[in-house]
Amino acid sequence: MAKPTATVIFDRCKPDQCSPDGRCPAVKVCEKRVLKQDAPGEPPYVFTLCLACGDCIEACPLDAIELR
């Protein structure tokens, strides 16, 4: 069975609504730097192996990140 990984639901993700600077709060709390955001206002993406800690899910105010 595959280990769960963080997945960004792009239809729900609106970084400009989450923080005044457009920086994703979930990216800010990801200690392992699994989530990346190329520019403020753009949605983040999972670029490497996620440890499924759940910190990003708790930090996302729009419920745009899930473990799948």
Secondary structure, DSSP 8 states (H G I E B T S, - for coil): -----EEE-TTT--HHHH-TT---HHHHH-TT--EE-SSTTS--EE-S------HHHHH-TT--EEE-
